[in-house]
Amino acid sequence: MKKSKDTIYALSTPFGKSAIAVIRITGPKAHMVVRGISSHKSRAPNQSFLNTIKTKDGIKIDKTITTFFKKPKSFTGEDMVEISCHGGVAVIEKIINLLNKTKKARIAEKGEFTRRAFENNKLEL
């Protein structure tokens, strides 16, 4: 098991072709990770905004709706970001690969978002 203080990310919707896919990022560096790959730099909590996810070289990957959540007002009780992007496999893979390259976050283990929500008293058994 990895540290609970790591910043983690995962695809929150089923993988495959769909209209919309949601990628969640949670942990202390969640906002910083997304700001590093975004055209929009706002961190207004609990607000959604139109955003462009882009590579370090400025190549546009997708236009998204991005929502920043400030702890404790999120599913996990931590700072969290949800990226709602187009659901094509290529777009999902490009964004996940971009997150892999940041080195500031790691892919979540199965059930890790739920475990964090439980640990932060957002869920009960």
C-alpha positions in Angstrom: 0.0 0.0 0.0 1.3 3.5 -0.9 1.3 6.6 1.3 -2.1 8.3 2.0 -0.4 11.7 1.5 0.6 11.0 -2.2 -1.4 12.8 -4.9 -3.2 10.2 -7.0 -5.3 10.1 -10.1 -7.5 7.6 -11.9 -10.1 7.4 -14.6 -13.4 7.5 -12.7 -15.6 6.4 -15.6 -15.4 3.0 -17.5 -12.6 2.9 -20.0 -13.7 2.8 -23.6 -15.4 5.0 -26.1 -18.0 7.2 -24.5 -19.3 10.8 -24.7 -17.6 12.0 -21.6 -14.9 10.6 -19.4 -14.0 11.8 -15.9 -10.4 11.8 -14.5 -10.1 12.5 -10.8 -7.0 13.8 -9.1 -6.8 14.0 -5.3 -4.1 14.9 -2.7 -2.0 17.8 -1.7 -0.6 18.5 -5.2 -3.9 18.0 -7.1 -4.3 21.6 -8.0 -0.7 22.1 -8.9 -0.7 19.0 -11.2 -3.7 20.3 -13.1 -2.5 23.9 -13.3 0.7 22.5 -15.0 -1.2 20.9 -17.8 -4.0 23.5 -18.2 -4.6 26.7 -20.2 -6.8 28.1 -17.4 -5.0 28.8 -14.1 -8.0 29.6 -11.8 -8.3 27.7 -8.6 -11.7 29.0 -7.6 -13.1 26.2 -5.4 -16.2 24.3 -6.3 -16.6 25.9 -9.7 -16.4 24.4 -13.1 -14.7 26.1 -16.0 -13.8 25.6 -19.6 -10.2 24.5 -19.8 -7.7 23.2 -22.4 -5.4 20.3 -21.4 -2.1 20.7 -23.1 1.4 19.2 -23.2 4.5 21.0 -21.9 5.1 22.1 -25.5 1.7 23.7 -25.7 0.1 21.0 -27.9 -3.6 20.9 -27.2 -5.0 17.6 -26.2 -8.7 18.4 -25.4 -11.1 21.1 -24.3 -12.5 20.0 -20.9 -14.7 21.1 -18.1 -12.5 21.1 -15.0 -13.7 21.5 -11.5 -11.5 22.3 -8.5 -12.6 21.1 -5.0 -11.0 22.5 -1.9 -10.7 20.2 1.1 -12.7 19.2 3.0 -15.6 19.8 0.5 -14.7 16.9 -1.9 -15.5 13.2 -2.2 -12.2 12.3 -0.6 -12.0 15.2 1.9 -8.8 16.3 0.2 -8.0 18.9 -2.4 -9.4 17.3 -5.6 -9.9 18.1 -9.3 -12.2 16.5 -11.8 -11.4 16.7 -15.5 -14.5 16.0 -17.6 -13.0 15.3 -21.1 -14.2 13.8 -24.3 -14.6 10.0 -23.9 -12.6 8.7 -26.8 -9.9 6.2 -26.0 -7.1 8.4 -27.5 -8.0 11.4 -25.5 -8.2 9.5 -22.2 -4.8 7.8 -22.9 -3.2 11.1 -23.8 -4.4 12.8 -20.6 -3.4 9.8 -18.4 0.1 9.7 -20.1 0.4 13.4 -19.5 -0.4 12.9 -15.8 2.2 10.1 -15.7 4.9 12.4 -17.0 4.3 15.1 -14.3 6.0 12.9 -11.6 3.9 14.8 -9.0 1.2 12.2 -8.9 0.8 8.5 -9.3 -1.9 6.2 -10.5 -4.4 5.3 -7.8 -4.6 1.7 -6.5 -8.0 0.0 -6.7 -10.3 1.5 -4.1 -7.9 4.1 -3.0 -10.2 7.1 -3.6 -12.9 5.3 -1.5 -10.4 4.4 1.3 -9.3 8.1 1.5 -12.9 9.2 1.7 -13.4 6.7 4.6 -10.2 7.8 6.4 -11.3 11.4 6.1 -14.8 10.7 7.5 -16.6 11.3 4.2 -18.0 7.7 4.2 -18.9 5.2 6.9 -19.3 1.4 6.7 
